[in-house]
């Protein structure tokens, strides 16, 4: 009557093994580490880099516990944070000769000491939040002048496009400091341009400056209130873009908030690849498309030191010099999506870019007017401009095109990430970087874990004393539930915070409630005169509806917290919802499997060890062992 088929016991055994394997890595401590990586295509992190770093550390007398070279770079482990800090300074000086243009990113990190064979099967410890283990703290300074500069450049492109679309004849559009200067030969054309600018660019203050009868000019300058609004919106836009980038990095429960007028605090709890996080967060990554200056003799004159006005000389990653005109025909603001991939013809890494409707229209018109001419695709990053590629326009382009140019697969992935997350409204500089310890202190960490431990012990003692053997089975079910919950959190690489520990403690209390319902239902069946086998069957089947109803209603509340909450509230909700699911599995499926294993093979079962079964008005007990 009370027997499980073999496949159910196999399922329980598999869940138990998986739970143990994915829980064990959390028992190994993390040690301080220094990570070395690079974001430059021509710089490699290989065995030679590791040998150079090892020699530098040994020469400085800094001991390290081990090193590893993986896809993220090189990691050196140290006994304490003192050695970690000294090693970072030594490696930074040794590997980067030019501090203004470093080849390598040297960042602080924490590395798990769990065995490699566990990591090879994906059994990794869950991350701990800033309030438990700490993480990485960045303080970024927003370049307000850069925000204004970018806005003025955007206005320059818009005015040039507007003049062309409205067929306004002008002699030139240029910049003089913060001013846009439009030159005209005819007063009527100048007045027409002024009306268009006033109507379409309300943020610009336009004034007439006539230097000569044949040199009529308009000066356009951003209004003070517009500058203030641009600076404020630049900080807010950067915060949103940083959040997008952090989400792309897969960091749970990040903190990205404004500090003061022009600074942003970014805290990444439980982050592993701090070097990549530092590189991604600090990059502006603005894509620009410009036309190549292929005028006869212009390139040779530039190589001789005479660069034509309105052009710049760049070299691609292969060292090929190319003369690029300064006016950008398209910027990264028009990018709708970007995905890394490989060219089907030569299997080279590429980035597939999708533009919005306006960007597609612009690139279509430009390519139609410049067939058989070259177009330069440049990446403006940290106020440095890099020429990615300069292909010849073979046909009219549309809203989709590809970017290639001697990039690695990881570089195309990072570039696509930055384009997809959005371009920063203004450049930023990391003015402070540190790994932070537990913000609530080691005492709170101990209290958090002790609350779970002592709560489990008290529950186990009470349930065993009250329900005897059935109480012991309930305790095993509770332990199985805790094992599964920790394993699932480790599998999804969740970040555990102090509210998450509170959710675990709450989950234990709710999980034991299901076992109490089952045990009391069995007692009720015994009081009504049912046989032990029938009481077990009816107890589990009739308690299941109540357990399901109570857990579903609680799950709805947890999902609401997950959807509408943020920060620590979401951390609590994630653990709470997962705990409900694991408790339903363990309280019903696992515990009944143990009961069936103990009692199911007895044909003539006369008693169940479930404590005293009281019958109103009857002095004898039911066939249950007190």
C-alpha positions in Angstrom: 0.0 0.0 0.0 2.8 2.5 1.0 5.5 1.7 -1.5 7.4 3.9 -4.0 8.4 2.6 -7.4 12.1 2.4 -8.1 12.2 5.4 -10.3 11.1 7.7 -7.4 13.9 6.5 -5.2 16.3 7.0 -8.0 15.0 10.6 -8.4 15.5 11.2 -4.7 19.0 9.8 -4.8 19.9 11.9 -7.8 18.6 15.1 -6.1 20.5 14.2 -3.0 23.8 13.7 -4.9 23.3 16.9 -6.8 22.5 18.8 -3.6 25.6 17.6 -1.9 27.9 18.3 -4.9 26.6 21.9 -5.4 26.5 22.7 -1.7 30.0 21.5 -0.8 31.8 24.4 -2.7 30.2 26.9 -0.2 32.2 25.3 2.6 35.5 26.3 1.2 36.7 29.8 2.1 37.7 32.5 -0.4 41.2 34.0 -0.4 42.5 37.4 -1.6 43.7 37.5 -5.2 45.1 39.8 -7.9 43.8 39.5 -11.4 45.7 40.5 -14.5 43.8 41.0 -17.8 43.8 43.3 -20.8 41.3 45.0 -23.1 43.7 45.7 -26.0 43.7 43.5 -29.0 47.4 43.5 -29.6 48.3 42.6 -26.0 48.1 39.0 -24.9 47.9 37.5 -21.4 49.8 34.3 -21.7 52.5 32.2 -20.0 55.1 34.9 -20.7 53.0 37.4 -18.9 52.6 35.1 -16.0 56.4 34.4 -15.9 57.0 38.2 -15.8 54.5 38.7 -13.0 56.0 35.8 -11.0 59.5 37.2 -11.3 58.3 40.7 -10.2 56.6 39.3 -7.1 59.6 37.2 -6.2 61.9 40.1 -6.6 59.7 42.2 -4.3 59.7 39.4 -1.7 55.9 38.9 -1.9 54.8 35.4 -1.3 51.7 34.0 -3.2 49.9 30.7 -2.7 49.4 29.9 -6.3 48.5 31.2 -9.7 46.1 30.2 -12.5 45.8 31.2 -16.2 42.3 31.1 -17.6 40.0 32.9 -20.1 39.7 35.9 -17.8 43.4 36.4 -17.3 45.9 35.5 -14.6 45.0 35.2 -10.9 47.5 35.1 -8.1 46.3 34.0 -4.6 47.7 35.5 -1.4 47.4 34.7 2.3 46.0 38.1 3.3 44.9 41.4 2.0 48.2 43.0 2.9 50.1 40.9 0.4 47.3 41.4 -2.1 47.6 45.2 -2.0 51.4 45.1 -2.3 51.3 42.7 -5.2 48.8 45.0 -7.1 51.2 47.9 -6.8 54.2 45.9 -7.9 52.4 44.3 -10.9 50.9 47.6 -11.9 54.3 49.2 -12.1 56.0 46.2 -13.7 53.5 45.4 -16.4 52.4 49.0 -17.4 55.4 51.2 -18.4 53.1 54.0 -19.5 50.6 54.7 -16.7 48.5 57.0 -19.0 48.0 54.2 -21.5 48.2 50.9 -19.6 48.4 47.6 -21.5 47.2 45.5 -18.6 44.3 45.8 -16.1 45.5 44.8 -12.6 42.5 44.5 -10.2 41.8 43.1 -6.8 39.7 40.0 -6.6 38.6 37.1 -4.4 39.1 33.5 -5.5 37.4 30.4 -4.2 39.7 27.7 -2.8 37.4 24.8 -3.7 38.9 21.9 -5.6 39.2 22.2 -9.4 37.2 19.1 -10.1 34.2 20.7 -8.5 34.6 23.8 -10.7 34.9 21.5 -13.8 31.4 20.2 -13.3 30.0 23.7 -12.7 29.8 23.3 -8.9 30.7 26.8 -7.8 30.0 28.6 -4.5 27.2 31.2 -4.5 28.2 34.8 -4.3 27.9 36.7 -1.0 26.7 40.3 -1.0 28.5 43.3 0.3 26.9 42.9 3.7 28.4 39.4 4.0 31.5 39.0 2.0 32.0 42.3 0.3 32.7 43.0 -3.3 34.0 45.8 -5.5 33.4 49.5 -4.9 33.9 52.0 -7.7 33.5 55.8 -7.4 33.3 57.3 -10.9 33.6 61.0 -11.8 31.4 62.2 -14.7 33.1 64.6 -17.1 30.6 67.4 -17.3 32.6 69.2 -20.0 32.5 66.0 -22.0 28.7 66.0 -21.8 28.5 69.5 -23.1 31.1 68.7 -25.8 29.1 65.7 -26.9 25.8 67.7 -27.1 27.5 70.4 -29.1 28.9 67.9 -31.6 25.4 66.3 -31.9 24.0 69.7 -32.6 26.6 70.3 -35.3 25.6 67.1 -37.1 21.9 67.9 -36.8 22.4 71.5 -38.2 24.5 70.2 -41.1 21.8 67.6 -41.9 19.0 70.2 -41.6 20.8 72.7 -43.9 21.2 70.0 -46.5 17.6 68.8 -46.2 16.1 72.3 -46.4 18.5 73.2 -49.2 20.0 76.2 -47.4 23.2 77.3 -49.1 26.0 77.9 -46.6 29.7 78.3 -46.8 30.6 76.1 -43.9 29.8 74.9 -40.4 32.6 74.7 -37.8 33.3 75.0 -34.1 35.1 77.7 -32.2 35.3 76.6 -28.6 31.8 76.2 -27.2 30.3 78.0 -30.3 29.0 76.6 -33.5 29.9 79.0 -36.4 27.9 78.9 -39.7 29.3 81.0 -42.6 27.1 82.3 -45.4 27.6 84.4 -48.6 24.0 85.6 -48.8 22.0 87.4 -46.1 18.7 85.8 -47.1 20.2 82.3 -46.7 21.6 83.3 -43.3 18.2 84.6 -42.1 16.5 81.4 -43.3 19.1 79.3 -41.4 18.5 81.3 -38.2 14.8 80.7 -38.4 15.3 77.0 -38.9 17.8 76.8 -36.0 15.5 78.7 -33.6 12.6 76.5 -34.5 14.3 73.1 -34.4 17.0 73.7 -31.8 15.5 75.6 -28.9 18.5 74.8 -26.7 20.7 77.0 -28.9 21.1 80.8 -28.5 21.8 82.2 -32.0 23.3 85.6 -32.7 24.4 87.3 -35.9 28.0 88.3 -36.4 28.9 89.9 -39.8 32.6 90.3 -40.2 32.5 91.4 -43.9 29.9 91.9 -46.6 30.8 88.5 -48.1 31.4 86.8 -44.7 28.1 86.5 -42.9 28.0 84.4 -39.8 25.7 82.9 -37.2 27.1 81.9 -33.8 25.1 79.3 -31.9 25.8 78.6 -28.3 24.0 76.3 -25.8 21.9 78.3 -23.4 22.9 78.1 -19.7 19.7 76.4 -18.7 20.2 73.8 -21.4 23.8 73.2 -20.2 22.5 72.6 -16.7 19.8 70.2 -18.0 22.3 68.4 -20.1 24.7 67.9 -17.2 21.9 66.6 -14.9 20.6 64.3 -17.6 24.1 63.1 -18.3 24.5 61.8 -14.8 21.1 60.1 -14.8 21.7 58.6 -18.3 25.1 57.3 -17.2 23.5 55.7 -14.1 21.0 53.9 -16.3 23.6 52.8 -18.8 25.8 51.5 -15.9 22.9 49.5 -14.6 22.4 48.0 -18.1 26.1 47.1 -18.3 26.1 45.6 -14.8 23.1 43.5 -15.8 25.0 42.4 -18.9 27.8 41.3 -16.6 25.4 39.1 -14.7 26.0 40.8 -11.3 23.1 40.3 -8.8 21.7 43.1 -6.7 24.1 45.8 -7.8 24.1 49.3 -6.2 24.4 52.1 -8.8 23.5 55.5 -7.3 24.4 59.2 -7.6 26.7 60.8 -5.1 26.9 64.5 -5.1 26.5 66.5 -8.3 28.8 64.6 -10.7 29.8 61.3 -9.1 28.4 57.8 -9.2 28.9 55.0 -6.8 28.9 51.4 -8.2 29.0 48.5 -5.8 29.2 45.0 -7.3 28.5 42.4 -4.6 30.0 39.0 -5.2 31.6 39.9 -8.5 34.3 37.5 -9.7 35.8 39.1 -12.8 36.6 42.5 -11.3 39.1 43.3 -14.0 36.5 43.0 -16.7 33.9 44.8 -14.6 36.4 47.7 -14.2 37.1 47.8 -17.9 33.4 47.6 -19.0 32.2 50.2 -16.5 34.8 52.8 -17.3 34.5 52.7 -21.1 32.5 55.2 -23.1 32.6 53.1 -26.3 31.0 55.5 -28.7 30.8 54.2 -32.3 31.3 56.8 -35.1 31.1 56.3 -38.8 33.1 58.8 -40.9 34.1 59.0 -44.5 37.7 58.3 -45.6 39.6 61.2 -47.1 40.9 59.6 -50.4 41.8 62.9 -52.1 44.9 62.4 -54.3 48.1 63.0 -52.3 46.3 63.7 -49.1 47.4 60.5 -47.3 51.1 61.0 -48.4 51.0 64.6 -47.2 49.6 63.4 -43.9 52.4 60.8 -43.5 54.9 63.7 -44.2 53.4 65.6 -41.3 50.9 67.9 -43.2 47.5 66.6 -42.2 44.7 68.4 -44.2 42.3 70.6 -42.2 39.2 68.7 -41.2 40.8 65.3 -41.3 42.7 63.0 -38.8 45.3 60.3 -39.5 44.6 56.9 -37.8 46.1 53.5 -38.0 44.1 50.3 -37.8 45.2 47.3 -35.7 47.3 46.1 -38.6 49.2 49.4 -38.7 47.7 50.6 -42.0 47.5 54.4 -42.0 44.1 55.9 -43.1 43.1 59.5 -43.4 39.6 60.0 -41.9 37.4 63.1 -42.2 36.3 64.6 -38.9 32.6 65.0 -39.5 30.7 61.9 -38.2 27.9 60.9 -40.5 26.5 58.5 -37.8 27.1 57.9 -34.1 26.4 55.1 -31.7 23.2 56.8 -30.4 21.4 55.3 -33.4 22.3 51.7 -32.5 19.3 49.6 -31.7 21.1 46.2 -31.2 24.5 44.7 -31.5 25.4 41.0 -31.4 28.8 39.2 -31.6 29.2 36.5 -34.3 31.5 35.2 -37.0 31.7 36.0 -40.7 30.3 33.1 -42.7 32.9 33.7 -45.5 36.2 33.8 -43.5 35.0 32.8 -40.0 36.4 36.0 -38.5 34.9 37.5 -35.4 32.4 40.3 -36.2 29.8 42.5 -34.6 26.4 42.6 -36.3 24.9 46.1 -35.8 21.2 47.0 -36.1 20.3 50.7 -36.4 17.0 52.5 -35.6 14.8 53.9 -38.4 16.5 57.3 -38.4 20.0 55.7 -38.4 19.1 53.3 -41.2 17.9 56.2 -43.3 21.1 58.2 -42.7 23.4 55.3 -43.6 21.3 54.5 -46.6 21.6 58.0 -48.0 25.3 58.3 -47.2 26.1 54.9 -48.8 24.1 55.7 -51.9 25.9 59.0 -52.4 29.4 57.5 -51.8 29.4 54.2 -53.7 33.0 52.9 -54.3 34.3 55.2 -51.6 35.6 54.1 -48.3 33.9 54.5 -44.9 35.7 54.5 -41.6 34.2 52.8 -38.5 35.8 54.2 -35.4 35.5 53.4 -31.7 35.8 56.4 -29.4 36.8 55.0 -26.0 38.2 57.0 -23.0 38.7 60.0 -25.3 40.9 57.8 -27.6 39.8 57.0 -31.1 40.5 53.7 -32.7 40.0 52.8 -36.3 38.3 49.4 -36.4 37.9 49.0 -40.2 37.6 51.1 -43.3 35.8 49.1 -45.9 34.8 50.2 -49.4 31.1 50.8 -49.9 30.1 48.3 -52.6 26.4 48.8 -52.5 23.7 50.7 -50.7 23.6 49.9 -47.0 20.5 49.5 -44.8 19.7 49.3 -41.1 22.0 46.3 -40.6 25.7 46.0 -41.2 28.8 44.2 -39.8 31.9 45.5 -38.1 35.1 43.6 -38.4 38.8 44.4 -38.1 41.3 42.1 -36.4 39.3 41.6 -33.2 39.2 38.6 -31.0 36.0 36.8 -30.1 36.0 38.2 -26.6 36.6 41.8 -27.9 33.6 41.5 -30.3 31.6 40.2 -27.3 32.6 43.2 -25.1 32.1 45.7 -28.0 28.6 44.3 -28.7 27.8 44.5 -24.9 28.8 48.2 -24.8 26.9 49.1 -27.9 23.8 47.1 -26.7 23.8 48.6 -23.3 24.1 52.1 -24.7 26.8 54.8 -25.0 27.5 56.9 -22.0 26.2 60.5 -22.2 29.6 61.7 -20.9 33.0 60.2 -20.2 33.7 58.9 -16.7 36.9 58.3 -14.8 37.3 55.8 -11.9 38.6 58.0 -9.1 38.3 55.4 -6.3 38.4 51.6 -6.4 38.5 49.2 -3.5 37.3 45.8 -2.4 35.0 46.3 0.6 34.6 44.0 3.5 31.3 43.1 5.1 29.4 46.3 5.8 27.6 44.9 8.8 30.7 43.3 10.3 31.8 39.8 11.1 29.5 39.8 14.1 26.4 40.2 12.0 27.6 37.5 9.6 27.9 35.1 12.5 24.5 36.0 13.9 23.0 35.5 10.5 24.3 32.0 10.0 23.8 31.2 13.7 20.1 32.1 13.3 19.7 29.4 10.7 21.8 26.9 12.6 20.1 27.3 16.0 16.7 27.6 14.4 17.2 24.3 12.7 18.5 22.7 15.9 15.5 23.9 18.0 13.0 22.8 15.3 14.7 19.4 15.1 14.6 18.8 18.9 11.0 19.9 19.2 9.7 17.9 16.2 11.6 14.7 17.3 10.4 15.0 20.9 6.8 15.5 19.8 6.5 13.1 16.9 9.3 10.6 17.7 10.4 8.6 14.6 8.0 10.6 12.3 9.6 13.7 13.8 13.1 12.4 12.9 11.9 11.8 9.3 10.6 15.4 9.3 14.0 16.6 10.5 15.7 14.6 7.6 13.2 16.2 5.2 14.1 19.7 6.7 17.8 19.0 6.2 17.2 17.8 2.6 15.2 21.0 2.0 18.1 23.2 3.2 20.6 21.2 1.1 18.5 21.6 -2.0 18.0 25.3 -1.4 21.7 26.0 -1.0 22.4 23.9 -4.1 19.9 25.7 -6.2 21.2 29.1 -5.1 24.7 27.9 -6.0 23.6 26.6 -9.4 22.1 29.9 -10.5 25.1 31.8 -8.9 22.8 33.9 -6.8 24.2 36.6 -4.5 23.3 35.8 -0.8 22.7 38.8 1.4 21.7 39.1 5.0 18.0 39.4 3.9 18.6 36.2 2.0 19.7 34.4 5.2 16.6 35.7 6.9 14.6 34.1 4.0 16.3 30.8 4.6 15.4 30.9 8.3 11.8 31.7 7.4 11.8 28.9 4.8 12.8 26.3 7.5 9.9 27.4 9.7 7.5 27.2 6.8 8.9 23.8 5.6 8.4 22.2 9.1 4.8 23.5 9.0 4.1 21.2 6.1 5.4 18.2 8.0 3.3 19.2 11.1 0.2 19.2 8.9 1.1 15.7 7.5 1.8 14.3 11.0 -1.3 15.7 12.6 -3.4 14.4 9.7 -2.0 10.9 10.3 -2.8 11.2 14.0 -6.3 12.3 13.1 -6.8 9.2 10.9 -5.5 7.0 13.7 -7.9 8.6 16.2 -10.7 7.8 13.8 -9.7 4.1 13.9 -7.9 3.8 10.6 -5.1 1.2 10.2 -1.5 2.5 10.2 -1.1 1.9 6.5 -4.4 3.7 5.7 -3.5 6.5 8.1 -0.2 7.1 6.3 -1.8 7.2 2.9 -4.7 9.4 3.9 -2.4 11.7 5.9 -0.2 12.5 3.0 -3.0 12.7 0.4 -5.4 14.9 2.5 -2.7 17.1 3.8 -1.4 17.8 0.3 -4.3 20.1 -0.6 -3.7 22.3 2.5 0.0 22.4 1.9 -0.4 23.4 -1.7 -2.9 26.1 -0.9 -0.8 27.7 1.8 2.4 27.5 -0.2 0.8 28.9 -3.4 -0.6 31.9 -1.6 2.8 32.6 0.0 4.5 32.1 -3.3 2.2 34.8 -4.8 3.3 37.2 -2.2 7.0 36.3 -2.8 6.6 36.8 -6.6 5.0 40.2 -5.9 8.1 41.2 -3.8 10.3 39.9 -6.6 8.6 42.0 -9.3 8.0 45.2 -7.4 10.9 45.1 -4.9 14.5 46.2 -5.4 17.8 45.6 -3.8 17.6 43.6 -0.5 13.9 43.1 -0.9 14.4 41.2 -4.2 17.2 39.2 -2.6 14.8 38.1 0.1 12.1 37.3 -2.4 14.4 35.1 -4.6 15.4 32.9 -1.7 11.9 32.9 -0.3 10.3 31.7 -3.6 13.0 29.0 -4.2 12.6 27.9 -0.6 8.9 27.4 -1.0 9.4 25.2 -4.1 12.1 23.1 -2.4 10.1 22.7 0.8 7.1 21.3 -1.2 9.3 18.7 -2.8 11.1 17.7 0.4 8.1 17.8 2.8 5.9 15.6 0.6 8.0 13.7 -1.9 11.1 13.1 0.1 9.6 12.5 3.6 7.0 10.0 2.2 9.8 8.2 0.4 11.5 7.7 3.8 8.2 6.7 5.5 7.5 4.2 2.7 11.0 2.8 3.0 10.6 2.2 6.8 6.9 1.1 7.0 5.9 0.2 3.4 7.3 -3.3 3.4 5.5 -4.4 6.6 2.3 -6.2 5.6 0.9 -6.3 9.2 1.8 -2.9 10.5 0.4 -2.5 14.0 1.9 0.8 15.1 3.5 4.0 14.0 6.1 5.9 16.0 4.3 9.3 15.9 3.9 10.1 19.6 0.8 9.9 21.8 -2.4 9.8 19.9 -5.2 11.2 22.2 -8.8 10.2 21.9 -11.4 12.3 23.6 -13.1 10.4 26.4 -11.0 7.2 25.8 -8.2 6.2 28.1 -6.5 3.8 25.7 -4.3 4.9 22.9 -4.5 4.3 19.3 -2.3 1.7 17.7 0.6 4.1 17.8 3.8 3.8 19.7 4.1 6.5 22.5 
